[in-house]
């Protein structure tokens, strides 16, 4: 089983499980976050063998990047893969996205300062705007790649047509979008296009906001309003299967779900988030779980209706 992957056509390589850091310094997104926990979470990830840290300007309006930059001082920078994102325009009170070349170049420069590094391994356009031609936006990032300021080019939350426009010159290395066992729309057209064009895929919300951890039942329907009652019952029933497989490995349901992503050839890096270091350590254990072909297929087929 492949535990490390190359990102697109770039020379960036990373472990198949990374760390999503929206709960590291993301005070604008989550209540009761503690920066000390944020520092500990990043350290726990790097100490456990996870190499990719996925952050963004919007995670605390730069605070997540600052925390990562501070932690990096104690590690070998060449062994850490930093992915960050930007598009929300401070000049528009972060309510509008901006993909113009000038905005993206400044966003990269500002991120480099916060991260206290001279290059970013993966830089994503976080969200598309309504005006900028996507190939022009990516061309600006391609210039920065030639200058050595970024190593791989990504787009996030783009429609398939926007991804195609962005990749007009073959410069896109990676796409990040919402995907999980219960949110599989990308399998129809997006994933085949990415595979054909040697573009890696990173799913966010891989545990479906906790639904795929096995901690919830039908009484928690108010937390998952995107699913109707029948869909939720089906998911809960499927999680019983996942728990049965987990018992064979002395693992948690979440670790088995993450192991499914690791085994999935269509996935690049999966980036579960964490609020506490112990959650990171638990997620990292999934790298040591190798599902059988039958177990992988059983989990895959159980959730196909989504």
C-alpha positions in Angstrom: 0.0 0.0 0.0 1.3 3.4 -0.9 1.9 5.5 2.2 3.5 8.5 0.4 2.4 10.2 -2.8 3.8 12.6 -5.3 1.7 15.8 -5.8 0.6 16.1 -9.4 3.4 16.7 -11.8 5.5 18.5 -9.2 8.4 17.1 -7.2 6.5 17.5 -3.9 5.9 14.2 -2.0 3.9 13.7 1.2 2.4 11.1 3.5 -1.1 10.1 2.6 -2.4 11.4 5.9 -1.8 15.0 6.6 -3.1 17.5 9.2 -5.9 19.9 8.5 -5.2 23.0 10.7 -8.4 25.0 10.7 -8.6 24.3 14.4 -5.0 25.6 14.8 -5.4 29.3 15.4 -8.8 29.3 13.6 -10.4 31.5 16.2 -12.8 33.1 13.7 -14.1 29.6 12.8 -14.3 27.7 16.1 -15.1 28.7 19.7 -12.8 28.0 22.7 -9.7 27.3 20.7 -6.4 27.6 22.6 -3.2 28.6 20.8 -1.2 26.3 23.1 -3.2 23.4 21.9 -2.6 24.6 18.4 1.2 24.5 18.8 0.9 21.0 20.4 -1.3 19.7 17.6 1.3 20.7 14.9 4.2 19.3 16.9 2.3 16.0 17.5 1.7 15.7 13.7 5.3 16.2 12.8 6.5 14.0 15.6 4.2 11.2 14.5 5.6 11.1 11.0 2.9 13.2 9.3 4.6 15.4 6.8 1.9 17.6 5.3 0.3 20.6 7.1 -2.8 22.0 5.4 -3.5 25.6 6.4 -5.1 28.8 4.9 -5.1 32.5 5.5 -8.8 32.3 6.6 -7.8 30.0 9.5 -7.6 32.8 12.0 -6.8 35.4 9.4 -3.2 34.3 9.3 -2.9 33.0 12.8 -2.8 29.3 11.8 0.1 30.1 9.5 1.9 32.1 12.2 1.7 29.1 14.7 3.0 26.7 12.0 5.8 29.2 11.3 6.8 29.3 14.9 6.8 25.5 15.3 8.8 25.0 12.1 11.8 26.7 13.7 12.4 23.4 15.6 12.1 21.1 12.6 13.9 20.3 9.4 12.0 22.5 7.0 13.0 20.3 4.0 11.0 17.4 5.6 7.8 19.4 6.1 5.2 20.0 3.4 3.3 23.2 3.9 0.1 23.7 1.9 -1.7 27.0 2.3 -4.5 28.9 0.6 -5.9 32.4 -0.1 -8.6 34.2 -2.0 -10.7 36.1 0.5 -9.9 39.8 0.1 -9.1 41.8 3.3 -10.0 44.9 1.4 -13.5 43.6 1.0 -13.8 42.5 4.6 -13.1 39.0 3.5 -16.6 38.7 2.0 -15.4 38.6 -1.6 -12.9 36.3 -3.3 -10.1 37.7 -5.4 -8.1 35.6 -7.9 -6.3 38.4 -9.7 -2.6 37.8 -10.3 -1.7 40.9 -8.2 -3.8 39.6 -5.3 -2.4 36.1 -5.4 1.2 37.3 -5.6 0.7 39.5 -2.6 -1.1 36.6 -0.8 1.9 34.4 -1.3 4.3 37.0 -0.2 2.3 37.7 3.0 2.0 33.9 3.7 5.7 33.5 3.4 6.3 36.1 6.1 3.7 34.5 8.5 5.2 31.0 7.9 8.7 32.4 8.3 9.9 30.4 5.3 11.2 31.3 1.8 9.0 28.8 -0.1 5.5 27.2 0.2 5.2 23.6 -1.0 1.6 23.8 -2.2 -0.3 27.0 -2.7 -4.1 26.9 -3.5 -6.5 29.4 -4.8 -9.0 28.9 -1.9 -12.2 29.8 -3.7 -12.9 31.0 -7.2 -13.9 34.6 -7.8 -16.6 35.7 -10.4 -14.3 37.7 -12.7 -10.8 36.5 -13.1 -10.1 34.0 -15.9 -8.8 30.9 -14.1 -5.9 30.3 -16.5 -4.7 33.9 -15.8 -4.8 33.3 -12.1 -2.9 30.0 -12.4 -0.4 31.7 -14.8 0.5 34.1 -11.9 1.2 31.1 -9.6 3.2 29.4 -12.4 5.5 32.5 -12.4 5.9 32.1 -8.6 6.7 28.4 -9.1 9.5 29.3 -11.6 10.8 31.8 -9.0 10.9 29.0 -6.4 8.4 30.7 -4.0 5.9 27.8 -4.4 6.5 24.2 -5.5 3.1 23.0 -6.5 -0.1 24.8 -7.7 -3.5 24.0 -6.4 -7.2 25.1 -6.6 -9.9 24.5 -4.1 -13.7 24.6 -4.3 -13.6 24.9 -8.1 -16.2 23.4 -10.4 -15.0 20.9 -13.0 -15.3 23.6 -15.7 -13.3 26.0 -13.6 -10.6 23.3 -12.9 -10.4 22.7 -16.7 -10.0 26.4 -17.3 -7.4 26.7 -14.6 -5.5 23.8 -16.1 -5.5 25.1 -19.7 -1.7 25.1 -19.7 -1.3 22.0 -17.7 0.0 23.8 -14.6 -2.5 22.6 -11.9 -0.9 19.9 -9.7 -3.6 19.4 -7.1 -7.3 20.0 -6.4 -8.9 20.1 -2.9 -12.7 19.7 -2.5 -15.4 18.3 -0.3 -15.5 14.6 -0.6 -16.1 11.6 1.7 -17.8 8.2 1.7 -21.1 10.0 2.1 -20.4 12.9 -0.3 -19.1 11.2 -3.5 -20.2 13.5 -6.3 -16.6 14.0 -7.4 -16.4 10.4 -8.5 -18.6 11.0 -11.6 -16.6 13.5 -13.6 -14.0 15.3 -11.5 -11.8 12.4 -10.3 -11.6 10.8 -13.9 -10.5 14.2 -15.3 -7.9 14.6 -12.5 -6.5 11.1 -13.1 -6.3 11.7 -16.8 -4.4 14.9 -16.3 -2.0 13.8 -13.5 -3.6 16.1 -10.9 -3.7 14.9 -7.3 -6.9 15.2 -5.2 -7.3 16.1 -1.5 -10.6 15.5 0.1 -11.6 17.9 2.9 -14.2 16.9 5.6 -13.1 13.3 5.1 -14.9 12.2 8.3 -18.0 14.2 7.3 -17.8 16.6 10.2 -17.7 13.6 12.6 -20.4 11.5 11.2 -17.9 8.9 10.0 -16.3 8.5 13.4 -19.1 6.2 14.5 -19.9 8.4 17.5 -23.4 9.4 16.4 -26.8 7.7 16.0 -30.2 8.7 14.5 -31.0 10.8 17.6 -28.3 13.3 16.4 -30.1 14.1 13.1 -30.1 17.8 14.0 -26.3 17.9 13.6 -26.5 16.4 10.1 -29.4 18.2 8.4 -27.9 17.6 5.0 -29.1 14.0 5.2 -32.8 13.0 5.5 -33.8 10.4 8.1 -33.5 7.4 5.8 -30.0 8.4 4.6 -28.9 8.9 8.2 -30.2 5.5 9.2 -28.3 4.0 6.3 -25.1 5.7 7.3 -25.4 4.7 10.9 -26.0 1.1 9.8 -23.0 1.2 7.6 -20.9 2.4 10.5 -21.7 -0.8 12.3 -19.9 -2.7 9.5 -16.9 -0.3 9.8 -16.8 -0.9 13.6 -16.8 -4.7 13.0 -13.8 -4.3 10.7 -12.2 -1.9 13.2 -12.4 -4.6 15.9 -10.2 -6.9 13.9 -7.4 -4.3 13.9 -8.0 -3.1 17.5 -8.7 0.3 15.9 -11.4 3.0 15.9 -14.0 3.4 13.2 -12.4 6.7 12.3 -9.0 5.0 11.8 -10.6 2.5 9.5 -12.3 5.2 7.5 -8.9 7.0 7.1 -7.3 3.7 6.2 -9.9 3.5 3.4 -8.7 6.8 2.0 -5.1 5.8 2.3 -5.8 2.7 0.2 -7.9 4.6 -2.3 -5.8 5.2 -5.5 -7.9 8.2 -6.4 -6.9 10.0 -3.2 -3.8 12.1 -2.8 -3.5 13.2 0.8 -6.3 13.0 3.3 -6.3 15.9 5.9 -8.4 15.2 9.0 -8.4 18.1 11.5 -7.7 18.0 15.2 -8.2 20.2 18.2 -6.0 18.2 20.6 -2.7 16.3 20.1 -4.2 13.0 21.0 -6.6 13.2 18.1 -3.6 13.7 15.7 -1.8 10.6 17.2 -5.0 8.6 16.7 -5.3 9.7 13.1 -1.7 8.9 12.4 -2.2 5.3 13.4 -4.3 4.8 10.3 -1.1 4.8 8.3 -0.3 1.5 9.9 -3.6 -0.2 9.0 -3.6 -2.1 5.7 -7.1 -3.1 4.8 -7.6 -6.3 2.7 -9.0 -5.9 -0.8 -12.2 -7.4 0.5 -12.5 -5.0 3.4 -11.8 -2.0 1.2 -14.5 -3.1 -1.3 -17.0 -3.9 1.5 -16.7 -0.4 2.9 -16.7 1.2 -0.5 -19.8 -0.6 -1.7 -21.7 -0.1 1.5 -21.6 3.7 0.9 -22.1 3.8 -2.9 -25.6 5.2 -2.6 -24.1 8.5 -1.5 
